[in-house]
Amino acid sequence: MHKNPIVKVFYFSKYQVIMHKIALIEPQWWEKLLHQAIEIVNNNPWLEQFAPIGADIFVFLYPIFLVALYLKGIIKKEKEAKEGALFIFFSCLFCTLINIGIQRFFYKQRPNAILYDDTEETILHQFLPESSFPSDHAVVSMSFALATLFRGYKAKNKKIIFAGYSFVVISLVMCCCRIFTVVHWPSDIIGGILLSLILTIVFSQTSLFSLMKKYLITPCINLQEKIFKR
């Protein structure tokens, strides 16, 4: 266990390319929280079985929800449903791309590599990025949930609002499972959630929403209506 939460600069080799990154080390108080999570899993066999599944499985709900929402807009000719689906999609996409960009400046070794020199067998474990900060899963899941929630309030749609809160709960469960499976440090998750909150507020509550609607959402809907005549 590291004695002090320090930040240092080093050279990290990836794909035979030397890149200058900032190396991060988990603060000691967050390390203790991770060890407590490991102890909880060790004392609860059902959680040990569920965590690797819960760490990834909910991600597959998101495209199903978006397709269903957009199809509802097509079938019932509800432009609001189409706009909502596309807003959620683009918000989540931009949050993910920004997170990937942030990851290029930092390197933080995953806890399983330090504690076990291994990778936990989650569903998507083979696609894990090299750096764990901020958490991609936290960013994707929470940005999706918050975009859904904000869209529901903007459209005053109780069903979408309910879906948004449901996705927030699902995101928190998945984030906890990421810690339980030791593929993320607690600070990776907290960083991803905070980044999602800030970016989703910016996308939904500023002039960026108008730009997104004008240059992305409306053109996509116009193209779809031109092709399918609905």
C-alpha atoms as an extended CHARMM CRD file, in Angstrom:
* protein
*
       230  EXT
         1         1  MET       CA              0.0000000000        0.0000000000        0.0000000000  PROA      1               0.0000000000
         2         2  HSD       CA              1.2780000000        3.4610000000       -0.8860000000  PROA      2               0.0000000000
         3         3  LYS       CA              2.0850000000        5.5950000000        2.1240000000  PROA      3               0.0000000000
         4         4  ASN       CA              1.4310000000        8.9760000000        0.5510000000  PROA      4               0.0000000000
         5         5  PRO       CA             -0.9920000000       10.1180000000       -2.1830000000  PROA      5               0.0000000000
         6         6  ILE       CA              1.5300000000       11.6040000000       -4.6200000000  PROA      6               0.0000000000
         7         7  VAL       CA              1.4880000000       12.6640000000       -8.2290000000  PROA      7               0.0000000000
         8         8  LYS       CA              4.5570000000       12.3110000000      -10.4020000000  PROA      8               0.0000000000
         9         9  VAL       CA              5.5390000000       12.5820000000      -14.0610000000  PROA      9               0.0000000000
        10        10  PHE       CA              6.9200000000        9.6090000000      -15.9440000000  PROA      10              0.0000000000
        11        11  TYR       CA              7.2530000000        8.0820000000      -19.4050000000  PROA      11              0.0000000000
        12        12  PHE       CA              4.8730000000        5.2810000000      -20.2710000000  PROA      12              0.0000000000
        13        13  SER       CA              5.3170000000        2.9980000000      -23.2620000000  PROA      13              0.0000000000
        14        14  LYS       CA              2.2380000000        1.8620000000      -25.1680000000  PROA      14              0.0000000000
        15        15  TYR       CA              2.1940000000        0.3510000000      -28.6490000000  PROA      15              0.0000000000
        16        16  GLN       CA              5.9070000000        1.0920000000      -28.8600000000  PROA      16              0.0000000000
        17        17  VAL       CA              5.2220000000        4.8370000000      -28.5780000000  PROA      17              0.0000000000
        18        18  ILE       CA              6.6490000000        6.8450000000      -25.6850000000  PROA      18              0.0000000000
        19        19  MET       CA              4.0330000000        9.2030000000      -24.2910000000  PROA      19              0.0000000000
        20        20  HSD       CA              4.4340000000       11.7900000000      -21.5690000000  PROA      20              0.0000000000
        21        21  LYS       CA              1.7280000000       11.3160000000      -18.9520000000  PROA      21              0.0000000000
        22        22  ILE       CA              0.9770000000       12.2420000000      -15.3810000000  PROA      22              0.0000000000
        23        23  ALA       CA              1.0330000000        9.1780000000      -13.1350000000  PROA      23              0.0000000000
        24        24  LEU       CA             -1.5760000000        9.1040000000      -10.3990000000  PROA      24              0.0000000000
        25        25  ILE       CA             -1.5160000000        7.0990000000       -7.1840000000  PROA      25              0.0000000000
        26        26  GLU       CA             -4.6420000000        6.4330000000       -5.1530000000  PROA      26              0.0000000000
        27        27  PRO       CA             -4.8430000000        8.3820000000       -1.8610000000  PROA      27              0.0000000000
        28        28  GLN       CA             -4.4680000000        6.1260000000        1.1520000000  PROA      28              0.0000000000
        29        29  TRP       CA             -7.9830000000        6.7940000000        2.5030000000  PROA      29              0.0000000000
        30        30  TRP       CA             -9.5120000000        5.6100000000       -0.8010000000  PROA      30              0.0000000000
        31        31  GLU       CA             -7.2810000000        2.5250000000       -0.7500000000  PROA      31              0.0000000000
        32        32  LYS       CA             -8.7440000000        1.6340000000        2.6470000000  PROA      32              0.0000000000
        33        33  LEU       CA            -12.2400000000        1.9480000000        1.1720000000  PROA      33              0.0000000000
        34        34  LEU       CA            -11.2960000000       -0.4360000000       -1.6350000000  PROA      34              0.0000000000
        35        35  HSD       CA             -9.9840000000       -3.0050000000        0.8510000000  PROA      35              0.0000000000
        36        36  GLN       CA            -13.2340000000       -2.7170000000        2.8030000000  PROA      36              0.0000000000
        37        37  ALA       CA            -15.1420000000       -3.4020000000       -0.4310000000  PROA      37              0.0000000000
        38        38  ILE       CA            -12.9830000000       -6.4770000000       -1.0670000000  PROA      38              0.0000000000
        39        39  GLU       CA            -13.7380000000       -7.7180000000        2.4350000000  PROA      39              0.0000000000
        40        40  ILE       CA            -17.4670000000       -7.2610000000        1.8670000000  PROA      40              0.0000000000
        41        41  VAL       CA            -17.2740000000       -9.3390000000       -1.3250000000  PROA      41              0.0000000000
        42        42  ASN       CA            -15.2610000000      -12.0590000000        0.3950000000  PROA      42              0.0000000000
        43        43  ASN       CA            -17.9100000000      -12.3080000000        3.1240000000  PROA      43              0.0000000000
        44        44  ASN       CA            -20.8500000000      -12.4260000000        0.6950000000  PROA      44              0.0000000000
        45        45  PRO       CA            -20.6650000000      -15.2130000000       -1.9350000000  PROA      45              0.0000000000
        46        46  TRP       CA            -23.7570000000      -13.9370000000       -3.7590000000  PROA      46              0.0000000000
        47        47  LEU       CA            -22.0890000000      -10.5620000000       -4.2390000000  PROA      47              0.0000000000
        48        48  GLU       CA            -18.9510000000      -12.2690000000       -5.5130000000  PROA      48              0.0000000000
        49        49  GLN       CA            -21.1250000000      -13.9610000000       -8.1620000000  PROA      49              0.0000000000
        50        50  PHE       CA            -23.1510000000      -10.8710000000       -9.0500000000  PROA      50              0.0000000000
        51        51  ALA       CA            -20.4350000000       -8.1880000000       -9.1250000000  PROA      51              0.0000000000
        52        52  PRO       CA            -18.6350000000       -9.3310000000      -12.3290000000  PROA      52              0.0000000000
        53        53  ILE       CA            -22.0020000000       -9.4150000000      -14.1270000000  PROA      53              0.0000000000
        54        54  GLY       CA            -23.3120000000       -6.1680000000      -12.6280000000  PROA      54              0.0000000000
        55        55  ALA       CA            -20.0720000000       -4.4060000000      -13.5510000000  PROA      55              0.0000000000
        56        56  ASP       CA            -20.9680000000       -4.5560000000      -17.2510000000  PROA      56              0.0000000000
        57        57  ILE       CA            -24.3780000000       -6.0140000000      -18.0250000000  PROA      57              0.0000000000
        58        58  PHE       CA            -26.3670000000       -2.7940000000      -17.5870000000  PROA      58              0.0000000000
        59        59  VAL       CA            -24.4190000000       -1.1190000000      -20.4080000000  PROA      59              0.0000000000
        60        60  PHE       CA            -26.4330000000       -3.1860000000      -22.8780000000  PROA      60              0.0000000000
        61        61  LEU       CA            -29.6740000000       -1.5710000000      -21.6710000000  PROA      61              0.0000000000
        62        62  TYR       CA            -28.7280000000        1.8320000000      -23.0430000000  PROA      62              0.0000000000
        63        63  PRO       CA            -28.8640000000        1.1630000000      -26.8120000000  PROA      63              0.0000000000
        64        64  ILE       CA            -32.0930000000       -0.8120000000      -26.3010000000  PROA      64              0.0000000000
        65        65  PHE       CA            -33.6700000000        2.1600000000      -24.5280000000  PROA      65              0.0000000000
        66        66  LEU       CA            -32.5140000000        4.6450000000      -27.1810000000  PROA      66              0.0000000000
        67        67  VAL       CA            -33.7390000000        2.5110000000      -30.0930000000  PROA      67              0.0000000000
        68        68  ALA       CA            -37.0880000000        1.9620000000      -28.3610000000  PROA      68              0.0000000000
        69        69  LEU       CA            -37.4930000000        5.6850000000      -27.6560000000  PROA      69              0.0000000000
        70        70  TYR       CA            -36.6260000000        6.6780000000      -31.2100000000  PROA      70              0.0000000000
        71        71  LEU       CA            -38.9000000000        3.9920000000      -32.7000000000  PROA      71              0.0000000000
        72        72  LYS       CA            -41.7030000000        5.3200000000      -30.5090000000  PROA      72              0.0000000000
        73        73  GLY       CA            -41.1010000000        8.7150000000      -32.0700000000  PROA      73              0.0000000000
        74        74  ILE       CA            -41.2730000000        7.2370000000      -35.5710000000  PROA      74              0.0000000000
        75        75  ILE       CA            -44.3580000000        5.0870000000      -35.0080000000  PROA      75              0.0000000000
        76        76  LYS       CA            -46.3570000000        7.6980000000      -33.1020000000  PROA      76              0.0000000000
        77        77  LYS       CA            -44.8570000000       10.6080000000      -35.0370000000  PROA      77              0.0000000000
        78        78  GLU       CA            -43.5870000000       12.2310000000      -31.8500000000  PROA      78              0.0000000000
        79        79  LYS       CA            -40.6970000000       14.5210000000      -32.6820000000  PROA      79              0.0000000000
        80        80  GLU       CA            -40.0630000000       15.0840000000      -28.9840000000  PROA      80              0.0000000000
        81        81  ALA       CA            -39.2260000000       11.3930000000      -28.5080000000  PROA      81              0.0000000000
        82        82  LYS       CA            -36.7900000000       11.5000000000      -31.4400000000  PROA      82              0.0000000000
        83        83  GLU       CA            -35.1160000000       14.6500000000      -30.1240000000  PROA      83              0.0000000000
        84        84  GLY       CA            -34.8640000000       13.1050000000      -26.6620000000  PROA      84              0.0000000000
        85        85  ALA       CA            -33.2270000000        9.9240000000      -27.9280000000  PROA      85              0.0000000000
        86        86  LEU       CA            -30.6910000000       11.8490000000      -30.0020000000  PROA      86              0.0000000000
        87        87  PHE       CA            -29.9270000000       14.3250000000      -27.2230000000  PROA      87              0.0000000000
        88        88  ILE       CA            -29.2040000000       11.4760000000      -24.8070000000  PROA      88              0.0000000000
        89        89  PHE       CA            -27.0440000000        9.7280000000      -27.4160000000  PROA      89              0.0000000000
        90        90  PHE       CA            -24.9450000000       12.7680000000      -28.3400000000  PROA      90              0.0000000000
        91        91  SER       CA            -24.5520000000       13.8860000000      -24.7130000000  PROA      91              0.0000000000
        92        92  CYS       CA            -23.2830000000       10.4510000000      -23.7260000000  PROA      92              0.0000000000
        93        93  LEU       CA            -21.0490000000       10.3130000000      -26.8120000000  PROA      93              0.0000000000
        94        94  PHE       CA            -19.4140000000       13.6800000000      -26.1460000000  PROA      94              0.0000000000
        95        95  CYS       CA            -18.9160000000       12.8870000000      -22.4430000000  PROA      95              0.0000000000
        96        96  THR       CA            -17.2200000000        9.6300000000      -23.4210000000  PROA      96              0.0000000000
        97        97  LEU       CA            -14.9560000000       11.2950000000      -25.9930000000  PROA      97              0.0000000000
        98        98  ILE       CA            -13.9330000000       13.9980000000      -23.5340000000  PROA      98              0.0000000000
        99        99  ASN       CA            -13.1940000000       11.3300000000      -20.9410000000  PROA      99              0.0000000000
       100       100  ILE       CA            -11.0190000000        9.4340000000      -23.4130000000  PROA      100             0.0000000000
       101       101  GLY       CA             -9.1810000000       12.6830000000      -24.0980000000  PROA      101             0.0000000000
       102       102  ILE       CA             -8.5880000000       13.2180000000      -20.3750000000  PROA      102             0.0000000000
       103       103  GLN       CA             -7.2610000000        9.6750000000      -20.0240000000  PROA      103             0.0000000000
       104       104  ARG       CA             -4.5410000000       10.4640000000      -22.5540000000  PROA      104             0.0000000000
       105       105  PHE       CA             -2.9660000000       12.8750000000      -20.0660000000  PROA      105             0.0000000000
       106       106  PHE       CA             -3.0260000000       10.5400000000      -17.0590000000  PROA      106             0.0000000000
       107       107  TYR       CA             -1.8380000000        7.0730000000      -16.2280000000  PROA      107             0.0000000000
       108       108  LYS       CA             -3.2240000000        5.2530000000      -13.2260000000  PROA      108             0.0000000000
       109       109  GLN       CA             -2.6890000000        1.5420000000      -12.7940000000  PROA      109             0.0000000000
       110       110  ARG       CA             -5.7840000000       -0.5090000000      -12.0820000000  PROA      110             0.0000000000
       111       111  PRO       CA             -6.0730000000       -1.9080000000       -8.5570000000  PROA      111             0.0000000000
       112       112  ASN       CA             -6.3140000000       -5.5310000000       -9.7230000000  PROA      112             0.0000000000
       113       113  ALA       CA             -2.9490000000       -5.1800000000      -11.4640000000  PROA      113             0.0000000000
       114       114  ILE       CA             -1.3800000000       -3.9050000000       -8.2400000000  PROA      114             0.0000000000
       115       115  LEU       CA             -3.1150000000       -6.2000000000       -5.7590000000  PROA      115             0.0000000000
       116       116  TYR       CA             -3.4330000000       -9.3870000000       -7.8020000000  PROA      116             0.0000000000
       117       117  ASP       CA             -1.3680000000       -8.8760000000      -10.9620000000  PROA      117             0.0000000000
       118       118  ASP       CA             -4.4740000000       -9.9880000000      -12.8150000000  PROA      118             0.0000000000
       119       119  THR       CA             -7.6780000000       -8.7660000000      -14.4740000000  PROA      119             0.0000000000
       120       120  GLU       CA            -11.0910000000       -9.5710000000      -13.0230000000  PROA      120             0.0000000000
       121       121  GLU       CA            -13.2900000000      -11.6130000000      -15.3640000000  PROA      121             0.0000000000
       122       122  THR       CA            -16.0290000000       -9.1000000000      -16.0190000000  PROA      122             0.0000000000
       123       123  ILE       CA            -18.0280000000       -9.3320000000      -19.2450000000  PROA      123             0.0000000000
       124       124  LEU       CA            -16.0480000000       -6.6240000000      -21.0280000000  PROA      124             0.0000000000
       125       125  HSD       CA            -12.7530000000       -7.0380000000      -19.1610000000  PROA      125             0.0000000000
       126       126  GLN       CA            -10.7450000000       -7.6300000000      -22.3510000000  PROA      126             0.0000000000
       127       127  PHE       CA            -11.6610000000       -4.1380000000      -23.5570000000  PROA      127             0.0000000000
       128       128  LEU       CA            -10.4360000000       -2.3290000000      -20.4500000000  PROA      128             0.0000000000
       129       129  PRO       CA             -8.3330000000        0.7590000000      -21.2720000000  PROA      129             0.0000000000
       130       130  GLU       CA             -4.8270000000        0.8350000000      -19.8420000000  PROA      130             0.0000000000
       131       131  SER       CA             -5.4970000000        3.7570000000      -17.4910000000  PROA      131             0.0000000000
       132       132  SER       CA             -8.3180000000        3.5690000000      -14.9590000000  PROA      132             0.0000000000
       133       133  PHE       CA             -8.9060000000        7.2910000000      -14.3200000000  PROA      133             0.0000000000
       134       134  PRO       CA            -11.5550000000        8.5430000000      -14.8350000000  PROA      134             0.0000000000
       135       135  SER       CA            -13.7540000000        5.4480000000      -15.1280000000  PROA      135             0.0000000000
       136       136  ASP       CA            -15.2500000000        4.9920000000      -18.6160000000  PROA      136             0.0000000000
       137       137  HSD       CA            -18.1390000000        2.9830000000      -17.2120000000  PROA      137             0.0000000000
       138       138  ALA       CA            -18.9540000000        5.6760000000      -14.6570000000  PROA      138             0.0000000000
       139       139  VAL       CA            -18.8870000000        8.3660000000      -17.3520000000  PROA      139             0.0000000000
       140       140  VAL       CA            -20.9600000000        6.4140000000      -19.8790000000  PROA      140             0.0000000000
       141       141  SER       CA            -23.5650000000        5.1820000000      -17.3980000000  PROA      141             0.0000000000
       142       142  MET       CA            -23.9860000000        8.3650000000      -15.3900000000  PROA      142             0.0000000000
       143       143  SER       CA            -23.9530000000       10.7170000000      -18.3950000000  PROA      143             0.0000000000
       144       144  PHE       CA            -26.6400000000        8.5350000000      -19.9940000000  PROA      144             0.0000000000
       145       145  ALA       CA            -28.7000000000        8.5620000000      -16.7990000000  PROA      145             0.0000000000
       146       146  LEU       CA            -28.4020000000       12.3020000000      -16.2160000000  PROA      146             0.0000000000
       147       147  ALA       CA            -29.0790000000       13.1880000000      -19.8610000000  PROA      147             0.0000000000
       148       148  THR       CA            -32.2390000000       11.0560000000      -19.6880000000  PROA      148             0.0000000000
       149       149  LEU       CA            -33.2660000000       12.7110000000      -16.4390000000  PROA      149             0.0000000000
       150       150  PHE       CA            -32.6150000000       16.2540000000      -17.6600000000  PROA      150             0.0000000000
       151       151  ARG       CA            -34.4520000000       15.5430000000      -20.9050000000  PROA      151             0.0000000000
       152       152  GLY       CA            -37.4320000000       14.1980000000      -18.9710000000  PROA      152             0.0000000000
       153       153  TYR       CA            -37.6860000000       17.3670000000      -16.8930000000  PROA      153             0.0000000000
       154       154  LYS       CA            -37.2170000000       19.5910000000      -19.9460000000  PROA      154             0.0000000000
       155       155  ALA       CA            -40.0110000000       17.7900000000      -21.8140000000  PROA      155             0.0000000000
       156       156  LYS       CA            -42.1000000000       17.4260000000      -18.6190000000  PROA      156             0.0000000000
       157       157  ASN       CA            -42.4070000000       13.7240000000      -19.3930000000  PROA      157             0.0000000000
       158       158  LYS       CA            -42.9600000000       11.6640000000      -16.2320000000  PROA      158             0.0000000000
       159       159  LYS       CA            -42.0400000000        8.3820000000      -17.9240000000  PROA      159             0.0000000000
       160       160  ILE       CA            -38.6800000000        9.7300000000      -19.0790000000  PROA      160             0.0000000000
       161       161  ILE       CA            -38.0750000000       11.2560000000      -15.6550000000  PROA      161             0.0000000000
       162       162  PHE       CA            -38.7460000000        7.8540000000      -14.0700000000  PROA      162             0.0000000000
       163       163  ALA       CA            -36.4100000000        6.2240000000      -16.5870000000  PROA      163             0.0000000000
       164       164  GLY       CA            -33.7430000000        8.8080000000      -15.7280000000  PROA      164             0.0000000000
       165       165  TYR       CA            -33.8950000000        8.0970000000      -12.0050000000  PROA      165             0.0000000000
       166       166  SER       CA            -33.8830000000        4.3640000000      -12.7280000000  PROA      166             0.0000000000
       167       167  PHE       CA            -30.7310000000        4.7450000000      -14.8150000000  PROA      167             0.0000000000
       168       168  VAL       CA            -29.0860000000        6.7600000000      -12.0110000000  PROA      168             0.0000000000
       169       169  VAL       CA            -29.6980000000        3.8650000000       -9.6170000000  PROA      169             0.0000000000
       170       170  ILE       CA            -28.4620000000        1.3710000000      -12.2120000000  PROA      170             0.0000000000
       171       171  SER       CA            -25.3450000000        3.4710000000      -12.7860000000  PROA      171             0.0000000000
       172       172  LEU       CA            -24.5580000000        3.5880000000       -9.0710000000  PROA      172             0.0000000000
       173       173  VAL       CA            -25.0070000000       -0.1860000000       -8.7860000000  PROA      173             0.0000000000
       174       174  MET       CA            -22.7010000000       -0.7400000000      -11.7530000000  PROA      174             0.0000000000
       175       175  CYS       CA            -20.1030000000        1.6710000000      -10.3670000000  PROA      175             0.0000000000
       176       176  CYS       CA            -20.1080000000       -0.1580000000       -7.0290000000  PROA      176             0.0000000000
       177       177  CYS       CA            -19.6410000000       -3.4440000000       -8.8860000000  PROA      177             0.0000000000
       178       178  ARG       CA            -16.6250000000       -1.9450000000      -10.6670000000  PROA      178             0.0000000000
       179       179  ILE       CA            -15.0810000000       -1.3790000000       -7.2490000000  PROA      179             0.0000000000
       180       180  PHE       CA            -16.1540000000       -4.7880000000       -5.9270000000  PROA      180             0.0000000000
       181       181  THR       CA            -14.4660000000       -6.4760000000       -8.9030000000  PROA      181             0.0000000000
       182       182  VAL       CA            -11.3060000000       -4.4180000000       -8.1950000000  PROA      182             0.0000000000
       183       183  VAL       CA            -11.0440000000       -3.0350000000      -11.7320000000  PROA      183             0.0000000000
       184       184  HSD       CA            -11.3980000000        0.5430000000      -10.4450000000  PROA      184             0.0000000000
       185       185  TRP       CA            -10.2820000000        2.6130000000       -7.5090000000  PROA      185             0.0000000000
       186       186  PRO       CA            -13.0170000000        4.5670000000       -5.6860000000  PROA      186             0.0000000000
       187       187  SER       CA            -11.5620000000        7.8690000000       -6.9390000000  PROA      187             0.0000000000
       188       188  ASP       CA            -11.8580000000        6.6240000000      -10.5560000000  PROA      188             0.0000000000
       189       189  ILE       CA            -15.5870000000        6.2220000000      -10.0330000000  PROA      189             0.0000000000
       190       190  ILE       CA            -16.0440000000        9.5290000000       -8.1950000000  PROA      190             0.0000000000
       191       191  GLY       CA            -14.0780000000       11.3330000000      -10.9150000000  PROA      191             0.0000000000
       192       192  GLY       CA            -16.1900000000        9.7780000000      -13.6550000000  PROA      192             0.0000000000
       193       193  ILE       CA            -19.4690000000       10.6570000000      -11.9280000000  PROA      193             0.0000000000
       194       194  LEU       CA            -18.4320000000       14.2770000000      -11.2910000000  PROA      194             0.0000000000
       195       195  LEU       CA            -17.2190000000       14.6750000000      -14.8660000000  PROA      195             0.0000000000
       196       196  SER       CA            -20.5380000000       13.3170000000      -16.1600000000  PROA      196             0.0000000000
       197       197  LEU       CA            -22.5300000000       15.6640000000      -13.9400000000  PROA      197             0.0000000000
       198       198  ILE       CA            -20.5850000000       18.7590000000      -15.0030000000  PROA      198             0.0000000000
       199       199  LEU       CA            -20.5980000000       17.9570000000      -18.7280000000  PROA      199             0.0000000000
       200       200  THR       CA            -24.2610000000       16.9160000000      -18.8530000000  PROA      200             0.0000000000
       201       201  ILE       CA            -25.3000000000       20.1430000000      -17.1440000000  PROA      201             0.0000000000
       202       202  VAL       CA            -23.2150000000       22.1000000000      -19.6540000000  PROA      202             0.0000000000
       203       203  PHE       CA            -24.7260000000       20.2310000000      -22.6200000000  PROA      203             0.0000000000
       204       204  SER       CA            -28.3100000000       20.5510000000      -21.4170000000  PROA      204             0.0000000000
       205       205  GLN       CA            -28.3960000000       23.9450000000      -19.6980000000  PROA      205             0.0000000000
       206       206  THR       CA            -26.2320000000       26.1670000000      -21.9170000000  PROA      206             0.0000000000
       207       207  SER       CA            -26.2010000000       27.3960000000      -25.5050000000  PROA      207             0.0000000000
       208       208  LEU       CA            -24.4720000000       24.1360000000      -26.4450000000  PROA      208             0.0000000000
       209       209  PHE       CA            -27.8960000000       22.5070000000      -26.3490000000  PROA      209             0.0000000000
       210       210  SER       CA            -29.1510000000       24.8660000000      -29.0670000000  PROA      210             0.0000000000
       211       211  LEU       CA            -26.0620000000       24.1630000000      -31.1680000000  PROA      211             0.0000000000
       212       212  MET       CA            -26.4560000000       20.4280000000      -30.6720000000  PROA      212             0.0000000000
       213       213  LYS       CA            -30.1110000000       20.6280000000      -31.6850000000  PROA      213             0.0000000000
       214       214  LYS       CA            -29.4130000000       22.8100000000      -34.7330000000  PROA      214             0.0000000000
       215       215  TYR       CA            -26.3930000000       21.0120000000      -36.1600000000  PROA      215             0.0000000000
       216       216  LEU       CA            -26.8400000000       17.4170000000      -34.9930000000  PROA      216             0.0000000000
       217       217  ILE       CA            -30.2970000000       16.4860000000      -33.7340000000  PROA      217             0.0000000000
       218       218  THR       CA            -32.4650000000       18.2580000000      -36.3220000000  PROA      218             0.0000000000
       219       219  PRO       CA            -30.3510000000       17.1870000000      -39.3410000000  PROA      219             0.0000000000
       220       220  CYS       CA            -30.4570000000       13.5560000000      -38.1430000000  PROA      220             0.0000000000
       221       221  ILE       CA            -34.2420000000       13.6720000000      -37.7640000000  PROA      221             0.0000000000
       222       222  ASN       CA            -34.6690000000       15.3480000000      -41.1640000000  PROA      222             0.0000000000
       223       223  LEU       CA            -32.5300000000       12.6640000000      -42.7960000000  PROA      223             0.0000000000
       224       224  GLN       CA            -34.4650000000        9.8770000000      -41.1090000000  PROA      224             0.0000000000
       225       225  GLU       CA            -37.8110000000       11.3920000000      -42.1150000000  PROA      225             0.0000000000
       226       226  LYS       CA            -36.5910000000       11.8220000000      -45.6850000000  PROA      226             0.0000000000
       227       227  ILE       CA            -35.5590000000        8.1790000000      -45.8920000000  PROA      227             0.0000000000
       228       228  PHE       CA            -38.5020000000        6.5650000000      -44.0720000000  PROA      228             0.0000000000
       229       229  LYS       CA            -41.1640000000        9.2140000000      -44.8330000000  PROA      229             0.0000000000
       230       230  ARG       CA            -42.2220000000        9.3320000000      -41.1710000000  PROA      230             0.0000000000
